[in-house]
C-alpha cells in the first residue's frame, strides 16, 4: 500500500461509538480482511500434503473453547471490549470474527500448540535516545501475514478525560498494533513465541491500547508489570530520553537494558534475557537465523554509540537488506510465506513535539509520511 492511500480514521465518543465509527468507515476493508484471515487459518492443515484445508469455523470454535481471554479483557480493558463490539456492529460482522481479528498473536500460539507450522518471525524494533538536539527515536517494522496487504489503516483517537490523543497503526477492524500518544509515549511490540503463554492472559492488542492511554512511561511500565500476559512479547516503551525494553510472558516480565548501549535497545523475535521458555521453543528454532540476522543488521546500523543518528539513518536501517535472505524490510511476497512482507514501518520522533513517521508498506519501497497531533 502507498502511504498516501492509507485510510486515516478519526475516532471519538464512547468506546462503542468509536468502534462503530471504525467499522462503518472501512466496512468493505474489514469484510475483505475477515475473509482472507479465515481462509489463511484454514491453510494450516495438520494432515497430509494433499492440499486439504482445515475448516475455519471448526478451528475457531476450538480456539475459543480452549481459551478464555474475555475474563482478562473485562478485568483490565473493558472499554476496549465495548470498542470491539462497536466495530462488529459498524462493519456488520460477527462479533467472534472481529474478536478473533484482535487475537492474531494468541491464535498463532494456539496454532503452534496444535503443531501447525505457524510463523514466528515478525518484527524488528529499536529505541535510540538523545540524538541531535536531544531528539530520541523509536519504532519498528511490522512484519505481517500477506493477507493484511491493502487493509492497513491509521486510527486517530481524540483525547478524552485523562487520556491523550493517540495515533495507532493497525489493520482495518483491529483496535491497534503499535502507536504513539500526544504525551510522547510510544509503544512497539514483537513476538517472542518461545516464552510462556497463558490462555487466560490479556492479549497483546489490548495491552498496546491500554499502554497508549497512559500519560507517562512510568505509568506504562507499571501497567505492563501488573497484568498477566497471554503470549510472549517484547515491548519497547519510549519517551524523550528514555527507552525501556521488556520481554514479557505469562510468568514474568524481564527488562533488557544492556549497559554498553547507553540506552539504545534493539529487538527481533528471540529472547535476549527472559528464560521462562515454553515447550513451543522447539518449534521456533529453525527460524532463529532469520531473527538473529535482522537483529544483527539493525544493531550494526544504529548501535554505534559514538554516532549521532539522524532520521535518514533510521529510515535506512529499517529499509535494510544486509542479509538478502533475511532482510529487515521484507518486500511484498504473497506466494512464498504466510509472513510475506513488512506491512508498515513506524518511527516515533520524540522531541519537544512528538511526531510519527509512517510507511504503509516495506520501507525499502514505500515512502514515509509525517503524521502530527492536533491537540499540541
TIVEX-104297 format. One line per field, with one value per residue (C-alpha): residue number from 0; residue in one letter; x, z, y. Coordinates in nm, 2 decimals. Layout:
N
num: NUM | ...
residuo: A | ...
x: X | ...
z: Z | ...
y: Y | ...
***
This chain:
376
num: 0 | 1 | 2 | 3 | 4 | 5 | 6 | 7 | 8 | 9 | 10 | 11 | 12 | 13 | 14 | 15 | 16 | 17 | 18 | 19 | 20 | 21 | 22 | 23 | 24 | 25 | 26 | 27 | 28 | 29 | 30 | 31 | 32 | 33 | 34 | 35 | 36 | 37 | 38 | 39 | 40 | 41 | 42 | 43 | 44 | 45 | 46 | 47 | 48 | 49 | 50 | 51 | 52 | 53 | 54 | 55 | 56 | 57 | 58 | 59 | 60 | 61 | 62 | 63 | 64 | 65 | 66 | 67 | 68 | 69 | 70 | 71 | 72 | 73 | 74 | 75 | 76 | 77 | 78 | 79 | 80 | 81 | 82 | 83 | 84 | 85 | 86 | 87 | 88 | 89 | 90 | 91 | 92 | 93 | 94 | 95 | 96 | 97 | 98 | 99 | 100 | 101 | 102 | 103 | 104 | 105 | 106 | 107 | 108 | 109 | 110 | 111 | 112 | 113 | 114 | 115 | 116 | 117 | 118 | 119 | 120 | 121 | 122 | 123 | 124 | 125 | 126 | 127 | 128 | 129 | 130 | 131 | 132 | 133 | 134 | 135 | 136 | 137 | 138 | 139 | 140 | 141 | 142 | 143 | 144 | 145 | 146 | 147 | 148 | 149 | 150 | 151 | 152 | 153 | 154 | 155 | 156 | 157 | 158 | 159 | 160 | 161 | 162 | 163 | 164 | 165 | 166 | 167 | 168 | 169 | 170 | 171 | 172 | 173 | 174 | 175 | 176 | 177 | 178 | 179 | 180 | 181 | 182 | 183 | 184 | 185 | 186 | 187 | 188 | 189 | 190 | 191 | 192 | 193 | 194 | 195 | 196 | 197 | 198 | 199 | 200 | 201 | 202 | 203 | 204 | 205 | 206 | 207 | 208 | 209 | 210 | 211 | 212 | 213 | 214 | 215 | 216 | 217 | 218 | 219 | 220 | 221 | 222 | 223 | 224 | 225 | 226 | 227 | 228 | 229 | 230 | 231 | 232 | 233 | 234 | 235 | 236 | 237 | 238 | 239 | 240 | 241 | 242 | 243 | 244 | 245 | 246 | 247 | 248 | 249 | 250 | 251 | 252 | 253 | 254 | 255 | 256 | 257 | 258 | 259 | 260 | 261 | 262 | 263 | 264 | 265 | 266 | 267 | 268 | 269 | 270 | 271 | 272 | 273 | 274 | 275 | 276 | 277 | 278 | 279 | 280 | 281 | 282 | 283 | 284 | 285 | 286 | 287 | 288 | 289 | 290 | 291 | 292 | 293 | 294 | 295 | 296 | 297 | 298 | 299 | 300 | 301 | 302 | 303 | 304 | 305 | 306 | 307 | 308 | 309 | 310 | 311 | 312 | 313 | 314 | 315 | 316 | 317 | 318 | 319 | 320 | 321 | 322 | 323 | 324 | 325 | 326 | 327 | 328 | 329 | 330 | 331 | 332 | 333 | 334 | 335 | 336 | 337 | 338 | 339 | 340 | 341 | 342 | 343 | 344 | 345 | 346 | 347 | 348 | 349 | 350 | 351 | 352 | 353 | 354 | 355 | 356 | 357 | 358 | 359 | 360 | 361 | 362 | 363 | 364 | 365 | 366 | 367 | 368 | 369 | 370 | 371 | 372 | 373 | 374 | 375
residuo: X | X | X | X | X | X | X | X | X | X | X | X | X | X | X | X | X | X | X | X | X | X | X | X | X | X | X | X | X | X | X | X | X | X | X | X | X | X | X | X | X | X | X | X | X | X | X | X | X | X | X | X | X | X | X | X | X | X | X | X | X | X | X | X | X | X | X | X | X | X | X | X | X | X | X | X | X | X | X | X | X | X | X | X | X | X | X | X | X | X | X | X | X | X | X | X | X | X | X | X | X | X | X | X | X | X | X | X | X | X | X | X | X | X | X | X | X | X | X | X | X | X | X | X | X | X | X | X | X | X | X | X | X | X | X | X | X | X | X | X | X | X | X | X | X | X | X | X | X | X | X | X | X | X | X | X | X | X | X | X | X | X | X | X | X | X | X | X | X | X | X | X | X | X | X | X | X | X | X | X | X | X | X | X | X | X | X | X | X | X | X | X | X | X | X | X | X | X | X | X | X | X | X | X | X | X | X | X | X | X | X | X | X | X | X | X | X | X | X | X | X | X | X | X | X | X | X | X | X | X | X | X | X | X | X | X | X | X | X | X | X | X | X | X | X | X | X | X | X | X | X | X | X | X | X | X | X | X | X | X | X | X | X | X | X | X | X | X | X | X | X | X | X | X | X | X | X | X | X | X | X | X | X | X | X | X | X | X | X | X | X | X | X | X | X | X | X | X | X | X | X | X | X | X | X | X | X | X | X | X | X | X | X | X | X | X | X | X | X | X | X | X | X | X | X | X | X | X | X | X | X | X | X | X | X | X | X | X | X | X | X | X | X | X | X | X | X | X | X | X | X | X | X | X | X | X | X | X | X | X | X | X | X | X | X | X | X | X | X | X | X | X | X | X | X | X
x: 0.00 | 0.12 | 0.13 | -0.07 | -0.35 | -0.36 | -0.71 | -0.69 | -0.99 | -1.09 | -1.24 | -1.41 | -1.70 | -1.77 | -1.58 | -1.89 | -1.92 | -1.55 | -1.59 | -1.90 | -1.73 | -1.43 | -1.65 | -1.86 | -1.56 | -1.38 | -1.66 | -1.55 | -1.19 | -1.30 | -1.51 | -1.22 | -0.97 | -1.21 | -1.25 | -0.87 | -0.79 | -1.03 | -0.90 | -0.55 | -0.65 | -0.76 | -0.44 | -0.25 | -0.39 | -0.24 | -0.30 | -0.10 | 0.02 | -0.29 | -0.38 | -0.68 | -0.77 | -0.89 | -1.24 | -1.21 | -1.54 | -1.43 | -1.08 | -1.21 | -1.47 | -1.20 | -0.98 | -1.24 | -1.34 | -0.98 | -0.90 | -1.06 | -0.92 | -1.25 | -1.21 | -0.87 | -1.01 | -1.31 | -1.07 | -0.81 | -0.96 | -1.35 | -1.38 | -1.18 | -1.42 | -1.70 | -1.50 | -1.46 | -1.84 | -1.88 | -1.65 | -1.86 | -2.18 | -2.05 | -1.89 | -2.19 | -1.97 | -2.00 | -1.86 | -1.65 | -1.48 | -1.40 | -1.28 | -1.06 | -0.92 | -0.78 | -0.62 | -0.38 | -0.08 | -0.28 | -0.41 | -0.06 | 0.03 | -0.28 | -0.17 | 0.18 | 0.03 | -0.15 | 0.18 | 0.08 | 0.36 | 0.26 | 0.51 | 0.70 | 0.94 | 0.75 | 0.90 | 1.22 | 1.21 | 1.45 | 1.49 | 1.77 | 1.76 | 1.92 | 2.04 | 2.08 | 1.92 | 1.81 | 1.56 | 1.50 | 1.38 | 1.19 | 0.99 | 0.96 | 0.90 | 0.57 | 0.61 | 0.27 | 0.08 | 0.03 | -0.35 | -0.32 | -0.19 | -0.43 | -0.60 | -0.36 | -0.52 | -0.42 | -0.65 | -0.65 | -0.82 | -0.93 | -0.82 | -1.06 | -1.05 | -0.72 | -0.62 | -0.41 | -0.48 | -0.33 | -0.21 | -0.24 | -0.11 | -0.31 | -0.53 | -0.90 | -1.12 | -0.83 | -0.80 | -0.42 | -0.08 | 0.15 | 0.14 | 0.23 | 0.04 | 0.05 | 0.23 | 0.52 | 0.48 | 0.55 | 0.49 | 0.64 | 0.59 | 0.74 | 0.65 | 0.86 | 0.68 | 0.95 | 0.82 | 0.54 | 0.19 | -0.15 | -0.49 | -0.64 | -0.40 | -0.45 | -0.40 | -0.13 | -0.36 | -0.55 | -0.22 | -0.09 | -0.41 | -0.41 | -0.05 | -0.12 | -0.38 | -0.11 | 0.04 | 0.39 | 0.64 | 0.64 | 0.26 | 0.30 | 0.57 | 0.35 | 0.06 | 0.29 | 0.42 | 0.07 | -0.11 | -0.09 | 0.03 | -0.14 | 0.16 | 0.54 | 0.61 | 0.88 | 0.76 | 0.97 | 0.82 | 0.97 | 0.97 | 1.21 | 1.54 | 1.41 | 1.39 | 1.26 | 1.26 | 1.07 | 1.05 | 0.71 | 0.53 | 0.27 | 0.51 | 0.75 | 0.85 | 1.22 | 1.38 | 1.65 | 1.89 | 2.25 | 2.48 | 2.72 | 2.45 | 2.40 | 2.02 | 1.99 | 1.78 | 1.71 | 1.50 | 1.36 | 1.19 | 1.41 | 1.45 | 1.77 | 1.72 | 1.40 | 1.44 | 1.08 | 1.05 | 0.77 | 0.77 | 0.69 | 1.05 | 1.15 | 0.90 | 1.07 | 1.44 | 1.45 | 1.37 | 1.63 | 1.87 | 1.62 | 1.56 | 1.93 | 2.02 | 1.76 | 1.88 | 2.25 | 2.16 | 1.98 | 2.24 | 2.52 | 2.34 | 2.22 | 2.42 | 2.74 | 2.71 | 2.97 | 2.75 | 2.47 | 2.18 | 1.95 | 1.60 | 1.76 | 1.98 | 1.68 | 1.49 | 1.79 | 1.82 | 1.46 | 1.49 | 1.80 | 1.87 | 2.21 | 2.13 | 1.94 | 1.78 | 1.67 | 1.61 | 1.49 | 1.25 | 1.06 | 0.93 | 0.57 | 0.57 | 0.23 | 0.33 | 0.62 | 0.54 | 0.24 | 0.46 | 0.51 | 0.60 | 0.66 | 0.31 | 0.43 | 0.72 | 0.67 | 0.92 | 0.84 | 1.03 | 1.04 | 1.14 | 0.96 | 0.68 | 0.62 | 0.56 | 0.51 | 0.67 | 0.49 | 0.53 | 0.23 | 0.44 | 0.80 | 1.02 | 1.27 | 1.00 | 0.74 | 0.77 | 0.73 | 0.48 | 0.46 | 0.17 | 0.13 | -0.11 | -0.39 | -0.40 | -0.04
z: 0.00 | -0.07 | 0.24 | 0.06 | 0.02 | 0.39 | 0.54 | 0.85 | 1.07 | 1.32 | 1.64 | 1.93 | 2.17 | 2.39 | 2.32 | 2.15 | 1.93 | 1.84 | 1.74 | 1.53 | 1.35 | 1.28 | 1.15 | 0.93 | 0.79 | 0.64 | 0.62 | 0.29 | 0.40 | 0.72 | 0.53 | 0.29 | 0.58 | 0.77 | 0.47 | 0.39 | 0.76 | 0.79 | 0.47 | 0.60 | 0.92 | 0.71 | 0.52 | 0.82 | 0.79 | 1.01 | 0.76 | 0.46 | 0.17 | -0.04 | -0.01 | 0.21 | 0.44 | 0.80 | 0.83 | 0.98 | 1.17 | 1.35 | 1.41 | 1.56 | 1.77 | 1.92 | 1.97 | 2.17 | 2.36 | 2.47 | 2.57 | 2.79 | 2.71 | 2.78 | 3.15 | 3.14 | 2.90 | 3.12 | 3.42 | 3.26 | 2.95 | 2.95 | 2.74 | 2.46 | 2.46 | 2.40 | 2.12 | 1.96 | 1.99 | 1.82 | 1.53 | 1.47 | 1.47 | 1.24 | 1.00 | 1.02 | 1.11 | 1.35 | 1.69 | 1.73 | 1.39 | 1.49 | 1.84 | 1.66 | 1.45 | 1.77 | 1.88 | 1.59 | 1.82 | 2.06 | 1.77 | 1.65 | 1.99 | 1.97 | 1.63 | 1.75 | 2.03 | 1.77 | 1.59 | 1.29 | 1.10 | 1.22 | 1.15 | 1.44 | 1.29 | 1.25 | 1.36 | 1.42 | 1.68 | 1.82 | 2.05 | 2.05 | 2.30 | 2.30 | 1.94 | 1.78 | 1.98 | 2.23 | 2.00 | 2.06 | 1.81 | 1.85 | 1.62 | 1.43 | 1.11 | 1.13 | 0.95 | 0.89 | 0.70 | 0.34 | 0.37 | 0.56 | 0.25 | 0.14 | 0.48 | 0.67 | 0.85 | 1.09 | 1.38 | 1.53 | 1.87 | 2.01 | 2.36 | 2.64 | 3.01 | 3.14 | 2.81 | 2.54 | 2.17 | 2.01 | 1.66 | 1.62 | 1.32 | 1.26 | 1.01 | 0.94 | 1.22 | 1.47 | 1.77 | 1.75 | 1.68 | 1.77 | 1.82 | 1.98 | 2.20 | 2.23 | 2.57 | 2.38 | 2.48 | 2.21 | 2.20 | 1.98 | 2.01 | 1.86 | 1.92 | 2.14 | 2.07 | 2.27 | 2.60 | 2.83 | 2.74 | 2.92 | 2.77 | 3.03 | 3.00 | 2.84 | 2.46 | 2.31 | 2.12 | 2.44 | 2.61 | 2.34 | 2.35 | 2.73 | 2.74 | 2.50 | 2.74 | 2.99 | 3.04 | 3.13 | 3.07 | 3.44 | 3.43 | 3.12 | 3.29 | 3.60 | 3.38 | 3.19 | 3.51 | 3.68 | 3.42 | 3.32 | 2.97 | 2.72 | 2.50 | 2.49 | 2.36 | 2.37 | 2.43 | 2.39 | 2.59 | 2.45 | 2.56 | 2.51 | 2.65 | 2.79 | 2.62 | 2.83 | 2.68 | 2.84 | 2.75 | 2.88 | 2.92 | 3.13 | 3.41 | 3.42 | 3.29 | 3.24 | 3.15 | 2.89 | 2.94 | 2.82 | 2.98 | 2.69 | 2.46 | 2.65 | 2.65 | 2.29 | 2.26 | 1.97 | 1.94 | 1.70 | 1.76 | 2.01 | 2.39 | 2.50 | 2.87 | 2.97 | 3.02 | 3.11 | 2.79 | 2.70 | 2.51 | 2.20 | 2.18 | 1.98 | 1.71 | 1.65 | 1.64 | 1.27 | 1.23 | 1.47 | 1.19 | 1.05 | 1.38 | 1.46 | 1.11 | 1.14 | 1.49 | 1.37 | 1.09 | 1.29 | 1.58 | 1.32 | 1.16 | 1.48 | 1.76 | 1.74 | 2.04 | 1.90 | 1.61 | 1.63 | 1.44 | 1.20 | 1.08 | 0.75 | 0.93 | 1.10 | 0.77 | 0.60 | 0.89 | 0.86 | 0.48 | 0.50 | 0.31 | 0.47 | 0.46 | 0.14 | 0.27 | 0.60 | 0.53 | 0.79 | 0.53 | 0.35 | 0.01 | -0.07 | -0.14 | -0.11 | -0.25 | -0.05 | 0.32 | 0.54 | 0.69 | 0.35 | 0.39 | 0.60 | 0.63 | 0.77 | 0.93 | 1.22 | 1.35 | 1.66 | 1.67 | 2.04 | 2.09 | 2.23 | 1.99 | 1.94 | 1.58 | 1.38 | 1.05 | 0.89 | 0.58 | 0.50 | 0.35 | 0.32 | 0.38 | 0.11 | -0.14 | 0.04 | 0.12 | 0.47 | 0.56 | 0.86 | 1.10 | 1.38 | 1.67 | 1.66 | 2.03 | 2.07
y: 0.00 | 0.35 | 0.56 | 0.83 | 0.58 | 0.49 | 0.55 | 0.77 | 0.71 | 0.98 | 0.83 | 1.00 | 0.95 | 0.65 | 0.32 | 0.17 | 0.48 | 0.47 | 0.11 | 0.18 | 0.47 | 0.25 | -0.03 | 0.19 | 0.39 | 0.08 | -0.17 | -0.32 | -0.35 | -0.53 | -0.77 | -0.85 | -0.89 | -1.12 | -1.34 | -1.35 | -1.41 | -1.70 | -1.85 | -1.83 | -2.01 | -2.30 | -2.32 | -2.46 | -2.81 | -3.08 | -3.36 | -3.48 | -3.28 | -3.33 | -2.96 | -3.03 | -2.74 | -2.73 | -2.58 | -2.23 | -2.25 | -2.56 | -2.43 | -2.10 | -2.28 | -2.49 | -2.19 | -2.00 | -2.31 | -2.38 | -2.02 | -1.75 | -1.41 | -1.24 | -1.26 | -1.07 | -0.82 | -0.75 | -0.71 | -0.48 | -0.33 | -0.34 | -0.03 | -0.19 | -0.49 | -0.24 | -0.09 | -0.43 | -0.48 | -0.15 | -0.24 | -0.56 | -0.36 | -0.09 | -0.34 | -0.57 | -0.86 | -1.15 | -1.04 | -1.35 | -1.29 | -0.94 | -1.06 | -1.32 | -1.04 | -0.89 | -1.22 | -1.28 | -1.34 | -1.56 | -1.76 | -1.81 | -1.96 | -2.18 | -2.30 | -2.38 | -2.58 | -2.78 | -2.84 | -2.63 | -2.45 | -2.11 | -1.82 | -1.67 | -1.42 | -1.10 | -0.77 | -0.56 | -0.29 | -0.02 | 0.27 | 0.53 | 0.82 | 1.16 | 1.22 | 1.56 | 1.84 | 1.59 | 1.42 | 1.05 | 0.79 | 0.46 | 0.24 | -0.08 | -0.27 | -0.46 | -0.79 | -0.94 | -1.21 | -1.13 | -1.12 | -0.79 | -0.61 | -0.34 | -0.34 | -0.11 | 0.19 | 0.47 | 0.54 | 0.89 | 0.87 | 1.20 | 1.30 | 1.21 | 1.29 | 1.16 | 1.00 | 1.18 | 1.20 | 0.89 | 0.77 | 0.40 | 0.19 | -0.12 | -0.31 | -0.24 | -0.39 | -0.42 | -0.19 | -0.15 | -0.29 | -0.01 | 0.37 | 0.70 | 0.93 | 1.31 | 1.29 | 1.15 | 0.78 | 0.53 | 0.15 | -0.11 | -0.48 | -0.80 | -1.17 | -1.40 | -1.72 | -1.91 | -1.78 | -1.90 | -1.82 | -1.82 | -1.90 | -1.66 | -1.37 | -1.02 | -1.03 | -0.81 | -0.58 | -0.49 | -0.43 | -0.20 | 0.01 | 0.02 | 0.14 | 0.42 | 0.56 | 0.63 | 0.98 | 0.87 | 0.60 | 0.51 | 0.45 | 0.24 | 0.02 | -0.02 | -0.15 | -0.38 | -0.53 | -0.56 | -0.77 | -1.14 | -1.17 | -1.40 | -1.45 | -1.39 | -1.04 | -0.78 | -0.42 | -0.11 | 0.18 | 0.50 | 0.86 | 1.15 | 1.04 | 0.71 | 0.37 | 0.07 | -0.27 | -0.56 | -0.93 | -1.03 | -1.36 | -1.53 | -1.60 | -1.30 | -0.95 | -0.90 | -0.57 | -0.58 | -0.29 | -0.36 | -0.10 | -0.08 | 0.05 | 0.38 | 0.35 | 0.22 | -0.10 | -0.33 | -0.64 | -0.90 | -1.24 | -1.43 | -1.37 | -1.19 | -1.21 | -1.38 | -1.76 | -1.85 | -2.06 | -2.29 | -2.62 | -2.42 | -2.31 | -2.62 | -2.52 | -2.19 | -2.30 | -2.34 | -1.97 | -1.84 | -1.74 | -1.50 | -1.33 | -1.31 | -1.17 | -0.89 | -0.80 | -0.80 | -0.57 | -0.30 | -0.32 | -0.27 | 0.03 | 0.20 | 0.06 | 0.27 | 0.50 | 0.73 | 0.81 | 1.07 | 0.93 | 1.12 | 1.04 | 0.93 | 0.69 | 0.54 | 0.50 | 0.34 | 0.09 | -0.01 | -0.05 | -0.26 | -0.59 | -0.65 | -1.02 | -1.07 | -1.40 | -1.24 | -0.86 | -0.62 | -0.48 | -0.76 | -0.69 | -0.78 | -1.15 | -1.32 | -1.65 | -1.79 | -1.74 | -1.65 | -1.38 | -1.24 | -0.88 | -0.57 | -0.43 | -0.10 | 0.09 | 0.33 | 0.58 | 0.79 | 1.12 | 1.22 | 1.58 | 1.88 | 1.79 | 1.41 | 1.31 | 0.99 | 0.90 | 0.61 | 0.40 | 0.18 | -0.10 | -0.22 | 0.09 | -0.03 | 0.06 | 0.27 | 0.64 | 0.77 | 1.04 | 1.26 | 1.25 | 1.50 | 1.56 | 1.81 | 1.89 | 2.01
***
